[in-house]
Structures are given as structure tokens and as C-alpha cells.
Amino acid sequence: MTYQNATFFFVSGTGNSFRAASWMATRAKSNGARTQIVPVELAAEAHLERGNTQLVGIYHPAHGLMPPWSMIHFLVFKLPRGQGAHGVVVSTRGGIPIGPVVIPGGSGLSLFFPLLILLLKGYNIRGGIGIDMPCNVLNIHWGVTKSSADRVLRTRTRNHQRLEYAIFSNKRFFSMRNLLWELIWCIPFALYPALPLLYLVVSRVFMAKVMFADTTCKQCGACARHCPRGAIEIKNKKPMRLLWSHRCEACMRCMGFCRHKSVQASHSWAVVTAYLTSWISSDWIAQQLASRIPAMSRIPFPLPTWLTEPLNMLITFAALIVLYYLFYHLLKLNPIKTFFSYTTLTKLYRRRYHEPNTRARDMTHIRNL
């Protein structure tokens, strides 16, 4: 198939999905297509045409077996209708190298949800696949070694090469084994449908609310400049104080690309936060109010489940936001900042992974090939 235009939209933190999009873009360019690699935050500036001479690629990591919030928003509200344009979806997932073996990750709905949206918007679906890239949840584990990353990339790019060949040979590509594997990862959704939404929310109001710059920060501001969501706000110039806002998706770009390894996830504050939010519930608040306001003593306890569950979620999210602002202000005190700097596991991680051939600034603008 000869495409005149090929546009690849991506969401990427440490560069895995960006690199995968670059592989397909290079193939498109070699086949004579006018090619763009576009971060979704700049999607309005992308060049798209109608019909089957336009190829649209969607590249993103799996966040809790779902696409990231920014990709969901783009697919639902910003992606134009296809009107016959061809579409392909690639979801990158965390492959874990153990010796000579690479344990595959899972994409689940991170693969199937974009395929469904493309179909509903009138795209001609040509392929979809989940591929393993080096695992990069840097606020939880240390980064993989370069040799381990290379091993994952060598063994897992073959599936992507098969996809490339099929797309530019006017064929469809769906690996039955790959699809069955991703369907298995969808089983938790059938058992607990709120799981993907819960993870996406938790990643923004919990995982993102333990990030901070420690005492080694050189105040260069690179993390704020390169943040894809503009989520890191500079609140003070001298000394620079950084605030991870509600827009943060825990993509780990700030942590993966910080030259001085100054961006940390405070595990000690995470423990404090988890403890404080564990006993704040709607029942507890209602009981406290009833003990002080006689009129509320007539409220039956415990409250019905259909009411307590959403109330508890709202209370927890509100508490997390309040606690993060407390954390932010506590960090203004140097002794407390030093304490949190040395009571986080990320301080001990010698390696912080980002895709070896990618720079943070490579992902901040549209690349025309």
C-alpha cells in the first residue's frame, strides 16, 4: 500500500512509545509517505488527510491496562473522524528481563479501547498489537541495565517489524497469540469493572502526589520544561520550588531524564499518606459530626454501601490533595526536605531508565520526516 501521508500520535514518558512510533515512521518515510511523529498535546498542529492514502498510528504505554488519561482524552475528543483513513494501534507494555527470558507485560484494554474508538470514528483498522519494552515504573523499581534493555528491544521488536511489513504490504496484522494474551489481562475488568478507572485516578491523585525534587536539585528547570502535561509548576525562582499538579500522569519523564537524579518519589510520605487516609471514611466523619451535632444522631450507622463507597472515594481524593499541599509546604523546611530525601527508595536506585536513543526534548515537538 502506498500512503501519501502517515501521522503517528504518541504519549510517552521515558521514550518507549516514542521509539516504537519512530520505527513505524521510518518505514513510512522509506515508502515515500510524508511522515509526522506528533505528541498528543500538539495534535491540533498535525497534518491529516481523508481517505485510504492517510495512515494514522496510535502509540502509547499501558497505564494500569488502560491508555493514559491524555491519550483517552485525545482519542475521544480530539482525534478527527477517519473517513476511510487507515489506522493502527500499538500499546507498549513493561517487559521484565530475567536472565535470558523476557517476561511479557500486559496491555489489556490499553490495546482494545483505542481500536474500538478508531473503528467508531470511521477508520479502516489495519492492525493492533501490544509489544514489550523495558519496564520503567521508576517510582517503584530501579531502572533496567542497558544490556537488559537491549535484550528486551531485540527480542520484542520482531513483532513490530512484522506489523510494519503487513501495513505497508496492504495487509492486516493481528497476532492471535498476542490478542489472546491481552484478552487474559482483561479478566480483572470483568471481575471488577472499576479497576482501570481506579488506577487512572490513583496514578494522578496518589502516585503523582509523592513526587518532589530533593536537596541535590540544581534548579535547572528541565523537568518542568519537558513535562508533556505541563504538570510540574515552578512556584518560586530562588530557591526554585516545584509542585507536581493534578495534571501529572506519573509518566516518569522527569525522573528518568533528570541528569542529577534529583527527582524522587517519597516512599516515606506515601506511607504517611496511606495511613492517614486509611481511617478517614464517611462513617467516621458522620460519627464525629453526630457526636457534636445532636440533629445528626438520628443518622443510621453504618451507612448503606451504595452511599459509603462513592463518599469514601471522594473523601480519600480530597484528603490526598490536602496532604500533598501539606507535603509541598513541609519541603520548604530544609531539615524536613533532607529527611524525605534520604527516606525514599528511589534515592538508592543507581539506574534510572529512559529509552537509550531518546532525549527528553525529542518528544516535545512534532517531528517531520
N, C-alpha and C positions, 0 to 999 in steps of 0.2 A: 504494500500500500504506500502510495506517495502522498505524504502530508505536506501541505504548504505552510502550515503553522503548527507549532507544538508549544503548549504552555503548561508548565508544571508548577502547581501551587504546593507550598510546603509549610509545615510547622516543625521546627527543630530547635532543641536546646543545645545539646553538646555536639551536634553536627551529623548524627547518624542519618536522619531522614533527608537532610540536605544533600549528603553524599550520594544516597541512593537515587535521589532525583537527578543529580548530576550525571550518573551513569546513563539513565534513560535520555537525558538531554543531549549528551554527547552522541548517542546513537541517532537521535533525531537530526542533529546537525549534520552528521555524516551522510544522512539520507536526503539532504537538501532542504530541510524544513527551516523556516525562520523560527528560532527557538528562544524561549524565555524561561528562566527559573525565578519564581515570584514568591516572596514571603507573603503570607495571607494578609498581614497588616498593610501591604501595599497593593492588594488585589485590584483596587479601583484603577490603578495605572497600567494594568496588564492589557495586552492586545489579544482580543478574541474575535474569531470569525464564525460564521454559521456554516453548517453542512459538514460532510464527511471528510473534508480536507483539513479540518481542525482536530487536533488531538489534545485532550486535556488530561493531565495527570494529577492525582491527589496523593501526596506523601506526608505521612505524619507518624509519630510514635503512638504506641498503645499506652494510655493512662488509665490504669485500673480496668483494662479490657474495653475501654471506650476511647474515641478520639479526644484530644484535648478540647477544653471549652472553646478556645479560639477557632479551632477547625470546625467544630459543630456550628458555631455562630456563622462562620463563612459559608459552609455548605447550605445551611437553611435559609439565610437571609441575604447573602452577598453573591453567591455563585449564580451567574446568569443561566437562563434556560438553554438547554443544549441544542435544540432544533436540529437534531441529527448528528451533532459533533460526536466524535468518538471519545470514550472515557476509559481510564484505567486507574485502579486504586492499589497502592502499596502501603501496608502498615508495618512499621518496623517494631520489633519486639526484642526484649533483652535475652540474648543467648548467653549461657553461662558455661565457660570452658572449664572442664575438669579433666586434667591430663590430656589425653588425645581425643577425648569426647567433648562435643558441644551439646549441652542440654538445651533443647529448644524452649523458647518462651511462648507466650500465648497472646494473640490479638483479640480473639472473640468478636464482640460487636464493633471493635475498632476497625475491622475489615468489612463486616456486613452492613453496618449503618451507612457509611459513605456510598457503598454500592447501591443501596436502596434509594438514597437521595438522588444520586445521578440518574437512576432509572426513572424516578418520578419526575425529574426535571427534563426528561426527553433526550438523555444521552444514550448513545449506542455503546453498551458496555462491551469492551474488548478483552478485559482481563482484570484479575484481582488476586493478590497474594499477600501473605504475611511472611516477612523474612527476618531472620535473626541478625542482629547487630550486637556489638559488645554492650553488655549490661551497664547502665550508667545512672543508677539511683544513688547519687553520691552522698545524699544526706543520710543514707542507711549503711552503705558499704564502701570500702575503698575501691579505687579505680583499678581496672584490669591492667596487666602489664602490656607493653607494646607487642611482645611476641604472642600473648594470648589474644589480643585484639586482632592481630594479623591472621591468626588461625581461624577465628570466627569469620572474618571477612572473606578469607579464601574459600572456606567450606560452604558459606551461605550465599555468596554472590552468584553461584551457578544457577540457582533457581531464578534469580533476577535476569540473568543472561538468557535463559530460556524464554522468559516473559518478553524481553526485548526482541528476540528473534521472531516470536509469534506476532507481536504487534506490528512489526514492520514487514511482515510477510503476509499481511491481510488475513491473519488467523486470530482466533480467540484463544486465550490461555487461562485455564483454571485447573490447578493441580488437585485431583480428587483427594489425595492423601493430605495435602495442605488444608483443604476445606473441611475434611472430617476432623482434623486436629483442632481447627478453630471452632467447629461446632461443639466439640467436647468442652472447650473453655466457656461455652455459652450455658452449660448446665447450671452453674451457680445463679444465673439470671432467672432461670425457670424456678429455682428453689426460693430465691429472694430477689424479686424484680427491682427493688430499690437499691441493690448493691452498686451498680455503675454510677447512679446519680449520687449516692452517698460518698463514693470515693472522689468523684469530681469536686464535690463540695468540701470534703475533708482536706483535699490537696490545697484548696485555696484558703480555708479558714483555720487549718491546723498545721500542715506541713510547711506552708509558707510563713506561718507566724512564729517560727523559731529561728528564722534566718537573721544573721547580723554580721557586721564587719568587726573583727577582733582588734586587739591592740597593735597588730603588725600592719594594719591598713596604711597604705602610702597616700591615700586620699587622691588617687588619680581619676576617679570617677568613671573608669572603663566599664564597670559592671552596670552602672546606670545608663551609659550611652548605648551599650549593646543589648540591653534588655528588650526582647521582642515585644513585650506588652507595655513597655514604659512603666513598669510596676515599681521600680526602685526610685524613690524620690529623695533628692538631696535637700535636706531640711536646713542645713547650716553649712556655710562655706569654711569657716575657720573656728574650730576644727570641723571637718566635714562629718555630718551625721546622716546616716542612710536609713530610710524607712521602707520596708517591703510592704507595699499597699495591697488592697484586696484584689488587684488585678493579677497578682503573681500566680502562676500556674505550676510552680515548683519544677520548671523545666531544667534547672541546674546549669544554665549557661553561665550565670555569674560565678558559681563555684568551680565549674570545670575550666573556665578560661582565666581566672584570676592568677596573674603571674606570681603573686606573693602568697598564695594560699591563705588569704585573709578572710574570705567569706566562709562562715561557719554555719552549721545547724546546731543550735544549743540543745543537746540531749538532756542536760540538767533542767533547763527551763521547760522542756517537753514533759518531764516527769512531774514538775510542779503544776503545770497546766492540766495534765491528765488527772492528777489528784484533786485539784480544786474543782474541776468540772464534774468529777465522778459523783460528788454528793450534792451538787446543785440540781434539783429537779423540781418539776411543777408541784408535786405533792409536798416537798419540803417547804417551798415558798408559800404554798397555800396554808400549810400548818402554822408557819410563822406569822402570816397575816391574821389567821383565825385567833391566835393567842393574843393578838394586840387589838383586833377589831371584832367586837362581840357579834356584829351582824354576820360575819363570815363564818362563825362557828357552826352554822346550820349546813355548811357545805359537806356532803358525804365524802368520807375517805375510805379507801383510796378512790381517786377519780377514775372514770372509765378509761379503758385502754385506748379507744379511738380518739380520746381527747388528750391523754397524757403523752402519747408518742410524738405528735407534732409539736405540742407545747415544749416537751423536753428538748427536741431538736432546736427550736427557736431559742430557748434559754441557753443551751450549750453554745450555739453560734454567737449569741450576744456576749456571753462570758468570754469566749475565745478572743473576740475583738477587743474587749475591755482589757483583758490580761495582756494582749500584745502591746497595747499602748502603755501599759504599766511597764512591761519589759523594755520598751523603747526608752522610756524616761529613766529607768534604772541604769541603763547603759551609759547615761551621761556621767555617772559617778565612776571614776577610774578604778577604784578597788573592786566594785561590783563587776565592771566590764572585764577586769583581769580574772576574776573568779569564773565568770561564764566562759572566758576564752580558754581556760585550762580545765574545764569540766565538760568538754564536749569530745566525743569520739572522733569527730572529723578533724580535730587538731592532731590526732595521731596518725591519720591516713597519710602515708608517704606519697601515694599516687592519686591523681585526680584525672579521670579520663575525659578527653574530648577527642572527636574523630581526628586522627593524626594529620590528615591533609587539609584540614579546615581551620580557618581563622574566624574569630567571632565576627569581624567586620565583613566577612564574605556573605554572611546571612542577613545583613541589614539593608540590602538594596536589591533591585531587580538586576539580574544578570542576563544580558543579551548575547547569545552565541551566534 
